[in-house]
Each structure stands twice: as C-alpha cells, then as structure tokens.
Amino acid sequence: MNVHNPAEHAESAGSGAAQAAPRIAHSRLDNGMEVVVIPDRRAPVVTHMVWYRNGSADDPPMKSGIAHFLEHLMFKGTKTHPQGEFSQLVADLGGQENAFTGHDYTSYFQRMPREHLATVMEYEADRMSNLVLTDEVVAPERDVVLEERRMRTDSDPAAELSEAVQAALFTHHPYGTPIIGWEHEIQTLGREDALAYYERFYTPENAILVVAGDVDAHEVERLARDIYGKIPARGAPPVRQRPQEPPSRAHRLVSLADPKVEQPSFERVYVVPSARTAEPGESEALEVMSHLLGGGQTSALYRDLVLDRKIAVAAGVYYMGSSLDQTRLWVYGVPAPETSLEAFEAAIDESLEKFLATPPSEKDFNRAKTRLVADAVYAQDSQMALARWYGAALATGETIDDVAGWTDRIEKVTREDVVAVARKWLDKRRAVTGYLAVGEAA
Amino acid sequence: MNKMAPIEEASRAARVQEIRTPGGVSAWLIEDYAVPLVAMQFAFRGGAAQDPKSKPGVATLLSGLLDEGAGPYDSAGFHEALDDIAAHLQFSADRDYLGGHFQTLTKNLDPAFELLRLAVNEARLEQGSIERVASQLAASLRRELKDPDSVAARSFRAAAFPDHPYGRAARGEIDVLPQIGRDDLIDLRARTLARDNLLVGVVGAIDAATLSERLDRAFAALPATSRLEAITPVTMSGVGRRVVTEVDVPQTTIRFGRPSLDRHDPDFAAAIVVNHILGGGVFTARLFREVREKRGLAYSVYSHLQNNDAASMLLGGTSTKNERAAESLAVIEEQIRDLADNGPGDEELEKARKFLIGSYALRFDTSTKIAGNLLQLQLERRAPAYLDQRNRLIAAVTLEDAKRAAKRLFGDGKLLVAAAGRPVGM
C-alpha cells in the first residue's frame, strides 16, 4: 500500500524504463525537427505528440512559470484558427488532447482515431509559428494558472514542503524553482513575456514529433515532411544556458508544521546523476539500487522499517532518471503513530547504513532486475506510455538507442555496481531532509 | 490535406469470447498476441456496501490483506514470489464490489495463477498483517482529514446518504479501524468471495481452453453462492442544501450533485450526451468555457455521471479562490438551469455525439483498459453486444431526447453543494 510518495509532485515522466524495442523509426526533417514513430497496430488509434526541448528550468530570471503559462496560452488560437477551433476539432474527431510542462520539456498531445492524424498535424504545426495572443485572453488565463497553483500547492502542506525541499536542494540550478512558478512572479507574467519565450523556443530545430499507434512509419514520415517540413528552419536550435549547481557540502533540514497536517511524513532528496549526466552504467545501477532499497514491499527499507521494526507504515525510494542536468533520488516514509520524525530519521539512517555495508543477496538482486526488465515488457502495452518515454528521453538529451538498449544495460548491472553507486551517491551532505509535522494554529 | 484512408470500425463484440468453465466460473476473453502478457480484471459483487453498519472499512481492509500472505507464504514471502515472476496482483474495494487487477508475462502464467489462487482462497489474514494494513489505511485517512477535496467529498456523502450504506466511509474511519477483527474479515470474505458474484474480463496472449483451465484453478474452489445483504435503492438527499466546512486554505473546493438516471433508463444515452455538454472532460464543455476560459475562475471544473448499483447521481466539482467561490457556483448553477430550461443547442448536440462516438475507441488501446471495460460492462449487467450498440445509442439521441433528458437530469436546477475552504458569501 503506497501511503504517500512525495515524488509525485515532481511531474516526472518516469525514469528511463523503456523496453526491448518495438520497431522504432527515427528520422530528422530538413528543418531540424526530429521524428519518432512507434508502431502499435492493435487498435485503430494514434497518439500524436510534439515535444519542445525547453521547460521551466529555461525560464528567464524573474519570469518563473513562463514555460508553463505559455503551455496554457498555446490553446488560444492562431492567425488562421481562432481560439477554440483546434480544441473543437479534436473534440469533433472524438480525440483527447492536453499538454504538460516539466523542468526540461513542454509537450502537447492528441489521441484520436488514426485516420485524423494528418488533420491534427496541420493544426499542431500551425501553432508552432502562428500563435496569436491578446491581453483579453492572457489575463483570465493567468488567473487560471494562479488557481492551479492554489489547488496543487497552496492548499496542501505536503506540496508546500516539497516545494521548499526542492528550493533548498538546488541553491543555484533552476530545478529549485517550481515548474508552475512562484506566485509573485506568475502575477507579473504578460503577453510580451509569453511571446518572447515562444519566439525563442518554439522552432522546428527544438521540436520532436512522436507518433505512436496504428500507423505506417513511412506514411507518417511523409506526412511530417509535407506538414511540419514547411516550417522554415531558424538556422540553429536554441541554446539552453542554465546555472549549474555547485558541489553540495552541507546536509539541510527543512521542516514545515501546519495545523492542517494530521499525518506526519518524511522525505529526503539527494542530488544524483541522471541518465544523461551519469558515467556509463551508473544511472542503470541507480535504478537497480533504488528498486532494491525502496521499490515496493520486498525492498530493504520496507522490510526493515515497516515489517521488522514496525516504526514506519510506509517507506520507499524513487529515482528520477530522465533529466537534462543532475537529478534527484527520493527516500520517503510515513512514521508509525508513536514514532517522532527525529526517531524516524535516525532509523532511516541506520537502515541506509546497513544497506551500504551489506551487498544485496543474489536472490534479492535478481528479483529486482527481473521486475525492472518485466516492467519494460508491460510498458509495450501502452502506446501513450511508450510515446512519453521516448519523448522525455529525447528531450532530456538521451538517444533512441539509449532507450532501446535500456533493458540490456539493466541486465549488465552487477551487485558490485549497486554497492558502488549507493556508497558514492547516498551521501547525506548531498541531501535535503524534509519533515512534514503536525502544527499548532498560528 | 493529406488523409489516411478511414477504416470501417470492426465489431468489438465479435472478438469477445464468453467462457463458462467446468468449475462454474464465467469470463469474457479477448485474445491478443501482440504483447506476451495476460491482463485480467475481476470483481466480486458486494464491496464496501456490505460492511457491517458499525464497522465501515472491512471490505477495504480485506482487499488490502489478500496479498499480505497466503498459503505457505507470509507477507514478505508472498510479495517476493510475485516479484520473482514480475506478476502484478492488487485488490481494491469499491462501493459495490471487491476488485482485482492481475497481470503476468505469458511465460509465467502457471506460477502467477497459483499466487492468484492462494490470495483468493488461502489468504492468511494474520493479526500482524491486519494491524499493519489498518495502520497504513489510517495514515492515508489522516493525510486526507484536512485536505479540502476530501473534506468536501466526505461532507457531500454524509448529506447525500444519511441513512444508507453509501453514506458510510468506504475506506473506514480512523477510530473504528482498530476495532475490525479477524472475524469480521473472515465473515465478509465468506459472504462475498464466491463464484456466482464473480465477474472476469481477460485480454492477452491466451486461448479460451487455457484460460478456462487456469480460471478453475484459481476460483473453482470458492463457494458456489455468495450471501450478500440487499442494498436498498436510494435517491440521494440534500438537494438544495449548501454545506460549508471551514478549512484554512486560500481556495474553496466545491462538490455539487443531484440525482440522475439509472444506467438502464431509456434516456441514459441522452443523459451521457447532456452531461458531456455540461461538464464532460474536454475543453469545449460549457463549464470549462464559462468558468475557466472566460472568467479564469478555476483550473479544474467538471461534471460526470456516477452510477452505483443502488443510486445514480450527477456529480461535479471545481476549486476557486475564496473571494470568488460564490461566483463560480453561480456560473455553474446558471448553466445547469439553462440546460434544464432550454436543453442544448443543435450544434452542441451534434458535436457532443461526434466526440462521444469517436472517442469510444480510445478506451480500447491497452490490454488493461480493455479488460477493465469488459469487466465494467458485466458490472453494469450488459451483454458483449453493447460494445457495438453503445455508439449507435449515442448516435440515435435526438434534440428532443436531449431536451427531455436535460429536464429529467437537472429538474429545478437545485443542487446539493458541499464546500471546503473559507468561501466568501456562500
């Protein structure tokens, strides 16, 4: 039973768990746009996604939230298709649509019966260069975003704590700023900010088309050339320049007490390498290590803290492998009623020490790898999940081969690798600990 | 414009094989060999509505315990056995049923079905596991105690079903959970895990004969008949009331609802269309346009039809900053009254029908979703033919039907409203 996973607030597309590849077609248009086709012929439907290699970590200073705000504004219409026309068209086709913003990417998608793919491509290509924004549509949409922030964060102490933990973890890198932005900066975002950001990033060189479903790869590539290929190249992809995080030398404790909290909880977040920044094999070893340490009810933390010592009702680990820059690994837990957060943290530290001191048994190690490899097969059942994995991987600097070879690389991880990455990266000086505590009314 | 050739929509019902095993288990199967896995969704009618009156939460607790040790395995051993073959097995309790989700790689079919058999027939329900799962459940309930969305949902439910099993907390109450004993769990299991109330949907790389044999291994030893308490059909009450619960947050969460039509009502297809026009999950719904797009009052605003076995409702919700919460509610009520009085427009109806018909295919693109749909139709007491009939029913909804259904759905436009936050002027 998963009581609370604070990592849910991270809006990750999941770590690099892809699969023993279905036949992926990968190409690039003359204007620089990448094209990925993932055939899945089981149902006559198609998933169409366009990913841009920019996210909230690319927001200019004092403009936090602009990537996410622009994502909302992308539904406001173009020169040829006024507000609502694209959404109405998708609805008429029986399609679903939405968009999401992460730290490293922004993505737009539609899912619909396959015969409408070309139509939807036309509209998506149109709004890559012809967006029209007026103050009349921008102002109420900014209110919508502020309500979104109130709903997701400002009414939930657990989300407020996560925000504070991330801010403490990244003292310099923009991953410390929430994707949705800080309220006082969202309030100042306007039409000009959105258009400036749009001009900079919404270009074919910066975009990735991912189509998954009941389609022929050659046919999709032809459509992509005809439709997206018409968009003029800008000459070069935009450059992402982000302040990088200095080495972390001090463990930090962030504590939030609120009268709305009835159930205390604990999280600790370490800065660790991502699939893109890691030494070869290290990210895969971190995946296996995370599963052994905190992946479900057979993991070391769950056994030790929940089953044996009974001082936790939940404990787990989550590693967010897909990330352009250094990423995060969460250790989280919910203490048993009579356990204080301080005692809980001490128990977590003991449990981690034990884990670092003792290599996993052959049986536990093989079980973890079996589960990770099988999850890649299960993933093939969902074209949306596959499209998201490939899109997120490419948008964070990985390659198709990286994704397709993931299972093989997981198989190659050894027990020694797991011990080595655990000892190297589970260093408390690289971490922020967060307490969510029951508080007195102010 | 380039277009791919449209294809004739193939019959979905024709792919469904209805199985009746020698051991007395019924199942619907769709064979599909594209991915080497088998996905199964199953349910025993009963669920949280069968909880003893003074002990809500028994069904939920039972569902959390079926995979916490069974037969030769203790809790840790059972989960290790599942992980060793990378099988998924999870149980959950709903108002009207106790459900199971099961998924395995084809190569591990036999050991996976053996673990399923153990969970269903030989779960140990050990005292230590009961206490652990109850404490996990209590932790998740405590976490929600002052969460505005949960607060609004709880007060809505209490006002809607004051003297009915549906008014009780399906996942139990923090103070009552420790009083649930092993006897309560064993009693509910004996009454509700049987063959006559078991429904199964399967999709994947398996043929009917193989599945039939495996289903008997897992389920044939269960009692032939369940012993369910009859749940009295009920119309939700509280329409016209506003229940505000104070929570110290900047935003008010609103839940609203009123009685709706039974899913076998002749106007049900029209009700689906009308609800879609009001607040269905698209950017073109009236509530989305009026509350979010035009006025910036909320990020999320929606309505949906909720049909339980003993009650049918139209439910909806939104979240708006405290200062403007009353305005959001007024806009919602205005749209509901307008639909009640005037019905939808011609064009609105046409667009809603198109969306509902076209999007039905999106429910059938993963094995787990398809298996879930096969199960859902059985829970709704429909035949496989409904898979093909459904779009024809939607297509046949006329403007007159929609107007009539809107009148029946929305009546005088009054709602039960539950709000959590510090709404101004509500």
HADDOCK unambig.tbl for C-alpha pairs under 7 A between the chains (distance, minus, plus):
assign (segid A and resid 3 and name CA) (segid B and resid 136 and name CA) 6.58 0.50 0.50
assign (segid A and resid 3 and name CA) (segid B and resid 139 and name CA) 7.00 0.50 0.50
assign (segid A and resid 3 and name CA) (segid B and resid 140 and name CA) 5.56 0.50 0.50
assign (segid A and resid 43 and name CA) (segid B and resid 364 and name CA) 6.93 0.50 0.50
assign (segid A and resid 43 and name CA) (segid B and resid 365 and name CA) 5.62 0.50 0.50
assign (segid A and resid 45 and name CA) (segid B and resid 362 and name CA) 6.76 0.50 0.50
assign (segid A and resid 87 and name CA) (segid B and resid 283 and name CA) 6.32 0.50 0.50
assign (segid A and resid 87 and name CA) (segid B and resid 284 and name CA) 6.84 0.50 0.50
assign (segid A and resid 88 and name CA) (segid B and resid 284 and name CA) 6.24 0.50 0.50
assign (segid A and resid 91 and name CA) (segid B and resid 355 and name CA) 5.15 0.50 0.50
assign (segid A and resid 92 and name CA) (segid B and resid 351 and name CA) 5.67 0.50 0.50
assign (segid A and resid 92 and name CA) (segid B and resid 354 and name CA) 5.32 0.50 0.50
assign (segid A and resid 92 and name CA) (segid B and resid 355 and name CA) 5.03 0.50 0.50
assign (segid A and resid 93 and name CA) (segid B and resid 354 and name CA) 6.69 0.50 0.50
assign (segid A and resid 93 and name CA) (segid B and resid 355 and name CA) 6.03 0.50 0.50
assign (segid A and resid 93 and name CA) (segid B and resid 358 and name CA) 5.79 0.50 0.50
assign (segid A and resid 94 and name CA) (segid B and resid 354 and name CA) 6.23 0.50 0.50
assign (segid A and resid 94 and name CA) (segid B and resid 355 and name CA) 3.83 0.50 0.50
assign (segid A and resid 94 and name CA) (segid B and resid 356 and name CA) 6.14 0.50 0.50
assign (segid A and resid 94 and name CA) (segid B and resid 357 and name CA) 6.47 0.50 0.50
assign (segid A and resid 94 and name CA) (segid B and resid 358 and name CA) 3.72 0.50 0.50
assign (segid A and resid 94 and name CA) (segid B and resid 359 and name CA) 3.99 0.50 0.50
assign (segid A and resid 95 and name CA) (segid B and resid 355 and name CA) 6.98 0.50 0.50
assign (segid A and resid 95 and name CA) (segid B and resid 358 and name CA) 6.90 0.50 0.50
assign (segid A and resid 95 and name CA) (segid B and resid 359 and name CA) 5.60 0.50 0.50
assign (segid A and resid 112 and name CA) (segid B and resid 359 and name CA) 6.79 0.50 0.50
assign (segid A and resid 112 and name CA) (segid B and resid 362 and name CA) 6.88 0.50 0.50
assign (segid A and resid 113 and name CA) (segid B and resid 358 and name CA) 6.93 0.50 0.50
assign (segid A and resid 115 and name CA) (segid B and resid 3 and name CA) 6.52 0.50 0.50
assign (segid A and resid 115 and name CA) (segid B and resid 4 and name CA) 4.93 0.50 0.50
assign (segid A and resid 115 and name CA) (segid B and resid 5 and name CA) 6.09 0.50 0.50
assign (segid A and resid 115 and name CA) (segid B and resid 6 and name CA) 5.15 0.50 0.50
assign (segid A and resid 116 and name CA) (segid B and resid 3 and name CA) 6.81 0.50 0.50
assign (segid A and resid 118 and name CA) (segid B and resid 2 and name CA) 5.80 0.50 0.50
assign (segid A and resid 118 and name CA) (segid B and resid 3 and name CA) 5.61 0.50 0.50
assign (segid A and resid 140 and name CA) (segid B and resid 293 and name CA) 6.99 0.50 0.50
assign (segid A and resid 140 and name CA) (segid B and resid 294 and name CA) 6.79 0.50 0.50
assign (segid A and resid 140 and name CA) (segid B and resid 295 and name CA) 5.80 0.50 0.50
assign (segid A and resid 140 and name CA) (segid B and resid 296 and name CA) 4.37 0.50 0.50
assign (segid A and resid 141 and name CA) (segid B and resid 293 and name CA) 6.90 0.50 0.50
assign (segid A and resid 141 and name CA) (segid B and resid 296 and name CA) 5.74 0.50 0.50
assign (segid A and resid 143 and name CA) (segid B and resid 296 and name CA) 5.03 0.50 0.50
assign (segid A and resid 143 and name CA) (segid B and resid 297 and name CA) 6.88 0.50 0.50
assign (segid A and resid 144 and name CA) (segid B and resid 292 and name CA) 6.54 0.50 0.50
assign (segid A and resid 144 and name CA) (segid B and resid 296 and name CA) 4.73 0.50 0.50
assign (segid A and resid 144 and name CA) (segid B and resid 297 and name CA) 6.30 0.50 0.50
assign (segid A and resid 144 and name CA) (segid B and resid 298 and name CA) 5.41 0.50 0.50
assign (segid A and resid 144 and name CA) (segid B and resid 299 and name CA) 5.09 0.50 0.50
assign (segid A and resid 145 and name CA) (segid B and resid 299 and name CA) 6.72 0.50 0.50
assign (segid A and resid 147 and name CA) (segid B and resid 298 and name CA) 5.48 0.50 0.50
assign (segid A and resid 147 and name CA) (segid B and resid 299 and name CA) 5.67 0.50 0.50
assign (segid A and resid 147 and name CA) (segid B and resid 320 and name CA) 6.32 0.50 0.50
assign (segid A and resid 147 and name CA) (segid B and resid 321 and name CA) 6.71 0.50 0.50
assign (segid A and resid 148 and name CA) (segid B and resid 299 and name CA) 5.03 0.50 0.50
assign (segid A and resid 150 and name CA) (segid B and resid 250 and name CA) 6.86 0.50 0.50
assign (segid A and resid 150 and name CA) (segid B and resid 251 and name CA) 6.30 0.50 0.50
assign (segid A and resid 151 and name CA) (segid B and resid 251 and name CA) 6.99 0.50 0.50
assign (segid A and resid 151 and name CA) (segid B and resid 319 and name CA) 6.79 0.50 0.50
assign (segid A and resid 155 and name CA) (segid B and resid 249 and name CA) 5.20 0.50 0.50
assign (segid A and resid 155 and name CA) (segid B and resid 250 and name CA) 6.65 0.50 0.50
assign (segid A and resid 155 and name CA) (segid B and resid 251 and name CA) 6.90 0.50 0.50
assign (segid A and resid 156 and name CA) (segid B and resid 147 and name CA) 6.86 0.50 0.50
assign (segid A and resid 260 and name CA) (segid B and resid 146 and name CA) 5.45 0.50 0.50
assign (segid A and resid 261 and name CA) (segid B and resid 143 and name CA) 6.98 0.50 0.50
assign (segid A and resid 262 and name CA) (segid B and resid 142 and name CA) 5.35 0.50 0.50
assign (segid A and resid 262 and name CA) (segid B and resid 143 and name CA) 5.89 0.50 0.50
assign (segid A and resid 262 and name CA) (segid B and resid 145 and name CA) 6.79 0.50 0.50
assign (segid A and resid 263 and name CA) (segid B and resid 139 and name CA) 6.20 0.50 0.50
assign (segid A and resid 263 and name CA) (segid B and resid 142 and name CA) 5.31 0.50 0.50
assign (segid A and resid 263 and name CA) (segid B and resid 143 and name CA) 5.01 0.50 0.50
assign (segid A and resid 297 and name CA) (segid B and resid 79 and name CA) 6.52 0.50 0.50
assign (segid A and resid 298 and name CA) (segid B and resid 76 and name CA) 6.36 0.50 0.50
assign (segid A and resid 298 and name CA) (segid B and resid 79 and name CA) 6.23 0.50 0.50
assign (segid A and resid 298 and name CA) (segid B and resid 80 and name CA) 5.94 0.50 0.50
assign (segid A and resid 313 and name CA) (segid B and resid 135 and name CA) 6.60 0.50 0.50
assign (segid A and resid 313 and name CA) (segid B and resid 136 and name CA) 5.37 0.50 0.50
assign (segid A and resid 367 and name CA) (segid B and resid 83 and name CA) 6.12 0.50 0.50
assign (segid A and resid 367 and name CA) (segid B and resid 84 and name CA) 5.12 0.50 0.50
assign (segid A and resid 370 and name CA) (segid B and resid 84 and name CA) 6.79 0.50 0.50
assign (segid A and resid 370 and name CA) (segid B and resid 86 and name CA) 6.41 0.50 0.50
assign (segid A and resid 371 and name CA) (segid B and resid 83 and name CA) 6.11 0.50 0.50
assign (segid A and resid 371 and name CA) (segid B and resid 86 and name CA) 4.92 0.50 0.50
assign (segid A and resid 374 and name CA) (segid B and resid 86 and name CA) 6.13 0.50 0.50
assign (segid A and resid 381 and name CA) (segid B and resid 35 and name CA) 6.69 0.50 0.50
assign (segid A and resid 381 and name CA) (segid B and resid 366 and name CA) 5.43 0.50 0.50
assign (segid A and resid 381 and name CA) (segid B and resid 367 and name CA) 6.44 0.50 0.50
assign (segid A and resid 382 and name CA) (segid B and resid 366 and name CA) 5.36 0.50 0.50
